[in-house]
Amino acid sequence: MNHFKHLAIAALLVLSAGSVTAKDNVDYVDPFIGTTNFSICNPGAIRPHGLMSVVPFNVMGSDLNQEDKDSRWWSAVYEYNNKYFTGFAHVTLSGVGCPEMGTLLTMPTTGELNVDYHSYGSEYKNETARPGYYSNVLTKYGIKCEVAATMRSSIERYTFPGGKSNLLFNLGNGLTNEIGASLRRVSDTEFEGTRLLGTFCYNPQAVFPMYFVVRVNKKPAAFGMWKKQPDLRNAQAQWDTYQGKYKLYPGYGRDMAGNDIGYYMTYDLAKGEQVEVQVGVSFVSIEGARANLNAEQQGFNFDKTVADTRAEWANTLNRISVEGGTDEQRRVLYTALYHSQIHPTVLQDVDGKYPKMESNENGHTNSNRYTIYSLWDTYRNLSQLETLLYPDKQVDMINSMIDMYREWGWMPKWELFGRETWTMEGDPSIPYIADAYMRGLRGFDIETAYKAFRTSATLPGKDNKMRPDIDPYIEKGYVPLGFYAADMSGDNSVSHALEYYLADNALSILAKELGHNNDAKLFRQRSLGYKRYYSKESGTLRPIQKDGSFLTPFNPEAGANFENCPGFHEGSAWNYTFYAPHDVTGMAKMMGGQRKFVDKLQMLFDKGLYDPANEPDIAYPYLFSYFKGDEWRTQKTVSELLKKYYTARPDGIPGNEDTGTMSAWAIFSMIGIYPDNPGDPSYTLTTPAFDKVTLHLDPKFYPNGDITIETDRTSPSQQYIKSVTIGGKKLNGFRLTHRQLMEGKTLKMQLK
C-alpha cells in the first residue's frame, strides 16, 4: 500500500509542477490569425491600445498605386501569403477596410547601397510573432530582423552577417493615399521629420501630419539622403550619382522635403554584429515625438521592451479564464481578445498634448485621449465587451468622444487622428455611449452627450452634418433614394435609415433613463419606421423612390459580396432585412408571424445568404432565441458558424476584422452571451464553447466581483441548452439583463 501511496503522491507532484508551467493566456495568442482572407490584421508588434505598431510591409514588390490598392483591396501593410519584404512600417491600422497609414519604412540591407524599393526588397523565412514581438530572416541578405514596441515608440534589432551593411529609412513608400515628407539630420545617430497621412477612404479633407524621431545605437560609417527624381533619361549621363530614378545626397544633413525621400546609414560590421533602431512618434510635434521616445525608452534595451510588453498583454488578456474546450478554441478566443484590444489607440503625448478634433490647435488631457473610432462597426458588440471587461478604458474612450463633440460640435462617426472621415452611415455614437450608460457605466458627462445626440437626431438636414438626409426621415419616416452618402459610397438610403432607427431606439432608452419622457416616446416611435421599407412582394426591405413607390425592378440578392446596390451599403437586402433588433417581435408580426419569420430567417443560413463578415447581419443567429421553441436554432447556428469561420489559421476570421468587431462576435459567442440589441442592456444566450468561463471584472466598477458561466457538459455532442439558472434561480427564456448577470454572478446551463 505504501508503494502505491508514494506513486500517487508523485503523480500529484507532477500535476502540480505541470500547473506551474501551464500556458498563460498570452501564450495562446497567434498574431498570424486574420492575416489573410481580407481580414486586414497583421502580426506586427504593438501594446494594448498602443499608438506605435511596427509591422512587416510586404504588400507589393512593385509600385503600390491606387489601382493596385482598390483592385486587390490592399488595406493592410501585410498579407500572409506575400513574401516580399520592403521594410517595417511604423503606426499602422488593424482590421480596417481602406488603405491608410503604413509609412516610415525601415529596411536593413547588405552590400552596395541601393535605395530603390523595387529591387532592394527581400523574401524572408523563420517568421515568428507573439504579442509585442515579431521577427524574420531576410533570405537575400541573411539579416535577422526583430521588432518590439512601447506605447509611442519602437525598438528594432538587426543582426547582420558582416561586411558592408545599410539601414534605409523610406519616407515615400506606404499604404496611405497621401504623399509628402520632410526630414533633417540631428546628429550622427539621430534624425527627425514629418510625414503627411490621411485621405482615409478617399476623404480629401481628412489629412494630418505624423512627426517622428529616429535614433540608432551605432554611429554609421557614412550617411545621406535620397530623393526620387522626375524621368530625366535624356540627361542621365550628366548625373553620376543617379541610381535609376533616385538621386543620392551623400553626407547631406540639412533639411529635405519631397514626395519620395529617404535617409540612409551605412556600416562596416563584423559577423553577428547588431544595430538597434528606435523610432518615436507624435501627432503633435517633433518635440513631442522626442519626448515620447525619451520617456518610454531609457537607452537601448530590446529584451526589456519585449518582456514589458508581454507582461502588459498578459495582464490585459487575463480578464477571461476558461476551463475545458480544445487548444484551438483557446487560441481562437485569446487571439480574438488580443485583436479586440488594439483599437482605439492612445493619441496624446506623454505630456498630455493631442491634436484637437477638426482643429489646428492642440489640447491637453490628464487621462487618455483615444483615436481610431470605427463606430459603425464597434457599437454592435465591441463597445459592450469594453464595458464589461475593460470599463476603465471604456470611460476614457467615451470621454474622448464627448471631448470631440466639445471641440467640434459633433460626435465622431469614423474618427482618425482628429479628423472625421465620414465613413459608413448612421449616428453610431448614440448606441455606443447609450449602451455603456445603460449597463451602469459612469464617469462621463451623459447630459452633454445627450445634448449632442438630440441635436443630431432633430436638426434639419441643411445644418446636420451627422444626418444630412434627416428631413424626409422625420417627415415621412424613411429616407428615399436620391440622397448620397457623405463618404461618397453611393445612394444607401435604406442602410442610412436602418442605422437611424436603431440609434433612435437607443436614444429613446437613454432618454427614458434620464427622465426625458417625451423624447423617449418620440424616438421610440421613429425607430419603428423600418416597416415602411417592407415589401410583401420581395419579402424583404426594399428601397423607396422619391414618389413613394418601391424601386422597380429589384433583386434582393444584389449587393452581396460588397457589390454596389441602390439603397444598400456593402450588402444585399437580405443582409439588412432583419436589421431591427430593437423590435424583433414587431418584425415577426410584419412578416406574418413567428413561423414565417423563423422559416425566412433560417432560409438565409440554408441558402448562404447570411454574410458572417457583414455587420448588419452578424447578430442574425441570435434572433431565433426570441421565439419559444426555436431557441435551439441559435445554439446550433452559432456553433456551426464558429467552427466554420473562426479557426486558428491565417484565414481564421471570416473577413474584415473591422477594428475588433469580428473578434468581439467570436468572444461573446464562445463564452455563451451576446449583446444583440445595442442600447438595450441585455444578452441573448447560446451554448458556451468551454465548460467554465470566468470573467474577472474590475471591482471599482463591478463590486459584486467575478462572473462565472458554467455548463454540465460531459460530451462534445452536448450542443443544446436544456435549462438555465442565474444566481441559483431558474431563468425563463434565453435572454437576461446585464443587471441580472452582475447580481446573479453564476450563470449555469444544463446541456443536452
GUNUNU-325081 format. One record per residue (C-alpha): residue in one letter; x, y, z. Coordinates in steps of 0.05 Angstrom, whole numbers, padded with zeros to 5 digits, always signed. Each point is the difference from the previous one (the first is absolute). Layout:
AXYZ/...
//
This chain:
M+00000+00000+00000/N+00057+00048+00017/H+00029-00011-00070/F-00066+00020-00033/K-00007+00059+00048/H+00069+00025-00020/L-00019-00007-00074/A-00063+00041+00012/I+00039+00054+00036/A+00051+00002-00057/A-00056+00006-00050/L-00030+00058+00038/L+00068+00035+00002/V+00007-00008-00076/L-00070+00029-00010/S+00017+00057+00046/A+00064+00014-00036/G-00037-00002-00066/S-00049+00052+00024/V+00057+00047+00016/T+00026-00005-00072/A-00070+00001-00031/K-00011+00049-00056/D-00018+00072+00017/N-00057+00028-00040/V+00050+00043-00039/D+00034-00064-00025/Y-00063-00020-00038/V+00001+00063-00043/D+00020-00011-00072/P+00009+00067-00035/F-00001-00035-00068/I-00074-00015+00007/G-00038+00049-00043/T+00058+00019-00045/T-00033-00024-00064/N-00072-00008-00025/F-00006+00076-00002/S-00002+00002+00076/I+00053+00056-00001/C+00035-00020+00065/N+00075-00003+00005/P+00053-00036+00042/G+00038+00062+00020/A+00021+00023+00069/I-00048+00044+00039/R-00022+00011+00072/P-00073+00000+00023/H-00031+00063-00033/G+00071+00023-00017/L+00011+00057-00048/M+00063-00032-00027/S-00002-00064-00040/V+00059-00030-00039/V-00024-00043-00057/P+00034-00037-00057/F-00018+00033-00066/N-00009-00052-00055/V-00060+00022-00041/M+00035+00010-00066/G+00068-00006-00032/S-00016+00052-00053/D-00033+00068+00001/L-00059-00001+00048/N-00046+00047-00039/Q-00072+00016+00012/E-00025-00050-00051/D+00038-00056+00036/K-00029+00020+00067/D-00072+00002-00026/S+00002-00061-00045/R+00032-00046+00051/W-00026+00035+00063/W+00070+00012+00028/S-00025+00031+00064/A+00055-00032+00042/V+00075+00007-00003/Y+00007-00076+00008/E-00033-00060-00033/Y+00018-00069+00024/N+00011-00031-00069/N+00045+00056-00025/K+00074-00010+00013/Y+00034+00062-00028/F+00023+00044+00058/T+00017+00074-00011/G+00006+00023+00072/F-00036+00010+00066/A-00056+00051+00000/H-00012+00043+00062/V-00070+00017+00024/T-00050-00043-00038/L-00074-00018+00004/S-00027-00068+00018/G-00063-00029-00032/V-00018+00062-00041/G-00030-00003-00070/C+00033+00061-00032/P+00074+00010-00015/E+00033+00047+00049/M+00062+00011+00043/G+00056-00050-00007/T+00059+00047-00014/L+00070+00016+00026/L+00029-00066-00024/T+00064-00026+00032/M+00038-00049-00044/P+00068-00033+00014/T+00043-00023-00059/T+00071-00022-00014/G+00048+00014-00057/E+00000+00061-00045/L-00049+00054+00018/N-00066-00005-00039/V-00058+00044+00020/D-00050-00023-00053/Y-00053-00041+00037/H-00019-00035-00065/S+00066-00038+00005/Y+00026+00004+00072/G-00057-00042+00029/S+00011-00071+00022/E-00038-00064+00011/Y+00003-00026+00072/K-00005-00062+00043/N-00005-00021+00073/E-00057+00048+00016/T-00017+00004+00073/A-00055+00041+00032/R-00028+00006+00070/P-00034+00058+00036/G+00050+00058-00002/Y+00054-00036-00041/Y+00013-00018-00073/S+00062-00027-00035/N+00021-00029-00067/V+00064-00015-00039/L+00011+00035-00067/T+00023-00054-00048/K+00032+00049-00049/Y+00046+00029+00053/G+00003-00050+00057/I-00024+00054+00049/K-00041-00018+00061/C-00053+00053+00014/E-00034+00008+00067/V-00049+00055+00021/A-00037+00020+00063/A-00040+00060+00023/T-00018+00045+00059/M-00062+00043-00001/R+00029+00055-00045/S+00067-00028-00024/S+00033-00060-00029/I+00065-00037+00008/E+00029-00043-00055/R+00060-00046+00001/Y+00036-00021-00063/T+00052-00055+00001/F+00046+00006-00061/P+00043-00054-00034/G+00059+00048-00003/G+00032+00046-00051/K-00031+00061-00031/S-00070+00010+00028/N-00054+00052-00007/L-00061+00028+00035/L-00050+00033-00046/F-00057+00044+00025/N-00051+00009-00056/L-00048+00058+00009/G-00032-00007-00069/N-00029-00070-00004/G-00060-00017+00043/L-00072-00021+00002/T-00029+00069+00009/N-00030+00038-00059/E+00038+00062+00020/I+00071+00020-00020/G+00050+00050+00027/A+00052-00002+00054/S+00057+00039+00030/L+00062-00020+00039/R+00061+00031+00034/R+00064-00030+00028/V+00009+00014+00075/S+00065-00038+00014/D+00041-00059-00022/T-00052-00047+00031/E-00065+00039-00005/F-00046+00033-00051/E-00071+00028+00003/G-00056+00019-00047/T-00073-00001-00020/R-00044-00042-00045/L-00068+00022-00027/L-00054-00053+00007/G-00075-00006-00009/T-00053+00003-00054/F-00028-00063+00033/C-00054-00032-00044/Y+00015+00056-00049/N-00025+00058+00042/P+00046+00056-00025/Q-00010+00041+00063/A+00022-00052+00050/V+00076+00012-00002/F+00048+00008+00058/P+00076-00001+00013/M+00039-00052+00038/Y+00064+00024+00034/F+00058-00047+00014/V+00069-00006+00030/V+00046-00057-00020/R+00060-00021+00041/V+00053-00055-00009/N+00049-00029+00050/K+00061+00000-00045/K+00032+00057-00039/P+00000-00017-00074/A+00060+00003-00045/A-00039+00043-00049/F-00068+00031-00006/G-00042+00039-00049/M-00068+00013-00029/W-00035-00018-00065/K-00055+00029-00042/K-00039-00029-00057/Q+00011+00040-00064/P-00044+00014-00060/D+00015-00042-00061/L+00062+00034-00029/R+00025-00057-00045/N+00027+00049-00051/A+00043+00033+00053/Q+00019-00065+00035/A+00073+00004-00019/Q+00006+00067+00034/W-00011-00032+00068/D+00049-00050+00026/T-00037-00007+00066/Y-00065-00025-00030/Q-00025-00070+00018/G-00059-00009-00047/K-00048+00056+00017/Y+00030+00013+00069/K+00053+00053+00012/L+00046-00009+00060/Y+00023+00058+00044/P+00061-00030+00037/G+00017+00035+00065/Y-00058+00049-00007/G-00029+00016+00069/R-00042+00062-00009/D-00075+00004-00014/M-00031-00039-00056/A-00072-00006-00023/G-00035-00037-00056/N-00049-00054-00019/D+00049-00057-00002/I+00060+00012+00045/G+00041-00040+00048/Y+00060-00004+00047/Y+00054-00053+00000/M+00057-00023+00045/T+00055-00047-00020/Y+00044-00042+00045/D+00060-00047-00002/L-00020-00055+00048/A+00029-00064+00027/K-00038-00065-00008/G-00058-00003+00049/E+00006+00073+00018/Q-00066+00034+00018/V-00027+00069-00013/E-00061+00024+00038/V-00049+00053-00023/Q-00051+00040+00040/V-00058+00039-00029/G-00042+00049+00040/V-00064+00030-00029/S-00049+00055+00017/F-00059+00032-00034/V+00015+00066+00035/S+00072+00018-00015/I+00071-00024-00011/E+00016+00022+00071/G-00058-00044+00023/A+00028-00060-00039/R+00068+00009+00033/A-00031+00008+00069/N-00041-00063-00010/L+00062-00039-00020/N+00041+00026+00057/A-00054-00014+00051/E-00017-00070-00023/Q+00070-00026-00014/Q+00060+00018+00043/G+00056-00025-00044/F-00003-00060-00045/N-00028-00063+00033/F-00036-00043-00050/D-00011-00060+00045/K-00030+00042+00056/T-00049+00032-00049/V-00022-00069-00023/A-00009-00025+00071/D-00038+00062+00022/T-00047-00005-00059/R-00013-00074+00013/A-00017+00015+00072/E-00049+00055-00021/W-00034-00046-00049/A-00003-00056+00051/N-00035+00047+00049/T-00048+00023-00054/L-00018-00070-00023/N-00010-00027+00070/R-00069+00031+00005/I-00027-00066-00026/S+00017-00069+00027/V-00027-00064-00030/E-00003-00074+00018/G-00013-00054-00051/G-00002+00010-00074/T+00054-00017-00049/D+00068+00031-00010/E-00023+00030-00066/Q-00062+00031+00033/R+00046+00034+00051/R+00044+00025-00056/V-00061+00029-00035/L-00027+00031+00064/Y+00063+00033+00025/T+00022+00024-00069/A-00069+00031-00008/L+00007+00034+00067/Y+00069+00024-00022/H-00028+00029-00064/S-00057+00034+00038/Q+00050+00039+00042/I+00041+00032-00056/H-00048+00057-00019/P-00017+00054+00019/T+00071+00023+00014/V+00027+00053+00046/L+00014+00066-00035/Q+00030+00046+00052/D+00074+00010+00011/V+00032-00015+00067/D-00012+00072+00021/G-00075-00006-00015/K-00002+00040-00065/Y-00041-00024-00059/P-00029+00031-00064/K-00071+00024+00011/M-00057-00027-00042/E-00005+00035-00067/S+00045+00056+00024/N+00069+00029-00011/E+00008+00007+00075/N+00026-00049+00052/G-00036-00020+00063/H+00023-00030+00066/T-00025-00059+00040/N+00017-00029+00068/S-00027-00068-00020/N+00000-00036-00067/R-00023+00032-00065/Y-00018-00055-00049/T-00003-00001-00076/I-00022-00049-00056/Y-00074-00007+00012/S-00032-00047-00050/L-00067+00011+00033/W-00046-00028-00053/D+00033-00066+00015/T+00017+00002+00073/Y-00066+00025+00030/R-00030-00068-00015/N+00042-00042+00048/L+00070+00027+00014/S-00028+00057+00042/Q-00037-00050+00043/L+00063-00043+00007/E+00040+00061+00022/T-00053+00020+00050/L-00001-00070+00030/L+00075-00017+00002/Y+00036+00067-00004/P-00046+00053+00029/D+00057+00046+00020/K+00023+00004-00073/Q-00072+00007-00024/V-00010+00061+00044/D+00060+00033-00031/M-00023-00019-00070/I-00069+00030+00012/N+00030+00063+00032/S+00043+00007-00063/M-00062-00003-00043/I-00036+00052+00043/D+00061+00045-00003/M-00001-00006-00076/Y-00071+00027+00003/R+00023+00058+00044/E+00056+00016-00049/W-00037-00009-00064/G-00075+00003+00013/W-00014-00072-00022/M+00011-00069+00027/P+00048-00042-00042/K-00024-00049-00053/W+00067-00030-00025/E+00054+00043+00031/L+00074-00007-00017/F+00054+00041+00034/G-00045+00059+00013/R-00034+00000-00068/E-00069-00024-00019/T+00001-00046-00060/W-00076-00007-00008/T+00008-00074-00014/M-00064-00042+00001/E-00067+00025+00025/G-00046+00013+00058/D+00010+00033+00067/P+00043-00052+00034/S+00024+00039+00061/I-00071-00004+00027/P-00005-00076+00008/Y+00073-00004+00020/I-00006+00047+00059/A-00073-00013+00018/D+00015-00074+00006/A+00058+00012+00048/Y-00042+00046+00043/M-00059-00048+00003/R+00048-00055+00024/G+00016+00044+00059/L+00065+00032-00023/R+00011+00070+00027/G+00058+00049+00002/F-00019+00041-00061/D-00047+00059-00013/I-00062-00035-00025/E-00041+00065-00003/T+00050+00031-00048/A-00002-00064-00041/Y-00075+00001+00000/K+00000+00072-00025/A+00045-00021-00058/F-00045-00060-00015/R-00064+00040+00000/T+00032+00052-00045/S+00019-00050-00054/A-00068-00035+00007/T-00042+00064-00010/L+00040+00054-00037/P-00024+00013-00072/G+00042-00033-00054/K+00031+00064-00028/D+00034+00011+00068/N+00009-00073+00019/K+00068-00029-00014/M-00016-00067+00032/R-00068-00010-00034/P-00003+00043-00063/D-00059-00041-00026/I-00041+00007+00064/D-00056+00044-00030/P-00038-00055-00036/Y+00016-00047+00057/I-00037+00046+00048/E-00056+00018-00049/K-00013-00068-00031/G+00033-00049+00047/Y+00050-00024-00052/V+00056+00024-00046/P-00016-00006-00074/L+00050-00012-00055/G+00035+00062-00024/F+00043+00017+00059/Y+00074-00015-00006/A+00045-00020+00057/A+00052+00048+00028/D+00054-00053-00010/M-00016-00001-00075/S-00020-00074+00004/G-00064+00011-00039/D-00075+00002+00011/N-00009-00040+00064/S-00068+00024+00023/V-00026-00064+00033/S+00066-00011+00036/H+00000+00072+00025/A-00071-00005+00026/L+00010-00066+00035/E+00060+00029+00038/Y-00043+00060+00020/Y-00056-00046+00025/L+00048-00039+00044/A+00034+00064+00025/D-00067+00031+00016/N-00022-00061+00039/A+00064+00003+00041/L-00012+00074+00010/S-00072-00014+00022/I+00026-00049+00053/L+00051+00051+00024/A-00051+00057+00000/K-00047-00040+00044/E+00057-00016+00048/L+00017+00074+00005/G-00072+00021+00010/H-00012+00029-00069/N-00066-00037-00009/N-00027+00039-00059/D+00065-00011-00038/A-00003-00074+00018/K-00068-00007-00032/L+00020+00041-00061/F+00063-00039-00015/R-00031-00068+00013/Q-00056+00016-00049/R+00051+00022-00052/S+00039-00065+00009/L-00058-00041-00025/G+00001+00034-00069/Y+00040-00059-00028/K-00068-00032-00016/R-00010+00051-00056/Y+00054-00036-00040/Y-00031-00070+00004/S-00024-00027-00067/K-00045-00060+00002/E+00016-00013-00073/S+00075-00010+00013/G-00007-00021+00072/T+00056+00048+00018/L+00013+00072+00015/R+00001+00038-00066/P+00023+00070-00021/I-00054+00052-00008/Q+00002+00051-00056/K-00015+00074+00010/D-00072-00009-00024/G-00011-00051+00056/S+00000-00062-00044/F+00047-00059+00009/L+00061-00004-00045/T-00016-00041-00062/P+00031-00045-00025/F+00030-00027+00063/N+00045-00059+00016/P+00005-00013+00075/E+00064-00040-00009/A+00036+00057-00037/G+00054+00032+00042/A+00029-00064+00029/N+00076-00004+00006/F+00003+00076+00008/E-00024+00015-00071/N-00036+00067-00011/C-00075-00004+00008/P-00049+00059+00003/G-00024+00012+00071/F+00048-00047+00035/H+00072+00011+00020/E+00047-00059-00004/G-00054-00053+00001/S-00064-00027-00030/A-00071+00010+00023/W+00005-00067+00036/N+00059+00026+00040/Y-00043+00057+00025/T-00072-00025+00001/F+00003-00027+00072/Y+00039+00060+00026/A-00050+00027+00050/P+00026-00034+00063/H-00038+00050+00042/D-00067-00028-00025/V+00009-00074-00014/T-00071-00020+00018/G-00025+00059-00043/M+00040-00025-00058/A-00030-00069+00008/K-00070+00028+00000/M+00015+00041-00062/M+00025-00063-00036/G-00061-00042+00017/G+00015-00027+00069/Q+00052-00042+00037/R+00000-00060-00047/K+00008+00040-00064/F+00053+00045+00033/V+00041-00059+00025/D-00006-00038-00065/K+00023+00060-00040/L+00058+00013+00048/Q+00021-00073-00004/M-00002+00004-00076/L+00055+00052+00002/F+00047-00049+00032/D-00023-00059-00041/K+00010+00037-00066/G+00065+00035+00018/L-00032+00070+00000/Y+00028+00015+00070/D+00067+00035-00001/P+00041-00012+00064/A+00046+00058-00017/N-00054+00053-00010/E-00019+00040+00061/P-00075+00010-00012/D-00014-00074+00001/I+00051-00027+00049/A-00051-00004+00056/Y-00051-00038-00042/P+00016-00068+00031/Y-00024+00027+00068/L-00068+00022-00025/F-00027-00072+00004/S+00005+00004+00075/Y-00057+00050+00004/F-00049-00054-00018/K-00019-00057+00046/G+00015-00068-00030/D+00051+00028-00050/E+00056+00019+00047/W+00038-00062-00019/R+00011+00030-00069/T+00043+00055+00031/Q+00042-00051+00037/K+00009-00044-00061/T+00014+00057-00048/V+00050+00036+00044/S+00039-00065+00012/E+00002-00014-00075/L+00023+00070-00017/L+00055-00001+00052/K+00025-00067-00025/K-00001+00021-00074/Y+00024+00072+00002/Y+00042+00008+00064/T+00062-00043-00001/A+00073+00003+00023/R+00024+00011-00071/P+00021+00063-00038/D-00069+00001-00033/G-00034-00013+00067/I-00042+00063-00001/P-00058+00002-00050/G+00018+00068-00030/N+00019+00070+00018/E+00013+00001+00075/D-00027+00072+00004/T+00044+00020+00060/G-00023-00057+00044/T-00073-00009-00019/M+00007-00070-00030/S+00042-00021+00059/A-00050+00028+00050/W-00054-00043-00034/A+00044-00062+00010/I+00016+00017+00073/F-00072+00010+00021/S-00023-00060-00040/M+00053-00045+00031/I-00015+00021+00071/G-00075-00009-00010/I-00030+00070+00003/Y-00012+00051-00056/P-00024+00073+00002/D-00044-00002-00062/N-00037+00066+00009/P+00048+00059+00010/G-00029+00048+00051/D-00039-00054+00036/P+00041-00026+00060/S-00017-00073-00012/Y+00032-00063-00027/T-00026-00059-00040/L+00028-00068+00021/T+00032-00054-00041/T+00040-00062+00016/P+00070+00018+00025/A+00060-00032-00034/F+00031-00013+00068/D-00021-00038+00062/K+00012+00060+00045/V+00014+00073-00015/T+00020+00050+00053/L-00004+00074-00014/H+00047+00037+00046/L-00035+00067+00009/D+00030+00065+00025/P-00025+00007+00072/K+00001+00076-00005/F-00057-00005-00051/Y-00030-00068+00018/P+00003-00007+00076/N-00036-00068-00002/G+00062-00030-00029/D+00013-00053-00053/I-00052-00033-00044/T+00001-00074-00017/I-00036-00034-00057/E-00002-00075+00010/T-00028-00061-00036/D-00008-00073+00021/R+00031-00024-00065/T+00025-00071+00002/S+00005-00011-00076/P+00016+00045-00059/S-00066-00023-00031/Q-00040+00040+00052/Q-00017+00059-00043/Y-00067+00025+00025/I-00021+00035+00064/K-00052-00038+00041/S-00009+00049+00057/V+00034+00062+00030/T+00009+00028+00070/I+00028+00067+00020/G+00021+00009+00072/G-00033-00067+00016/K-00068+00021-00027/K-00031-00028-00063/L+00002+00047-00060/N-00061+00000-00044/G+00020+00007-00072/F+00068+00011-00031/R+00012+00074+00014/L+00023+00035+00063/T+00016+00071+00018/H+00069+00027+00017/R-00024+00013+00071/Q-00024-00072+00007/L+00069-00024-00022/M+00037+00046+00047/E-00044-00015+00061/G-00008-00074-00014/K+00075-00010-00010/T-00007-00073-00020/L-00034-00019-00065/K-00009-00076-00006/M-00024-00036-00062/Q-00024-00072+00000/L+00015-00030-00068/K-00031-00056-00039/
//
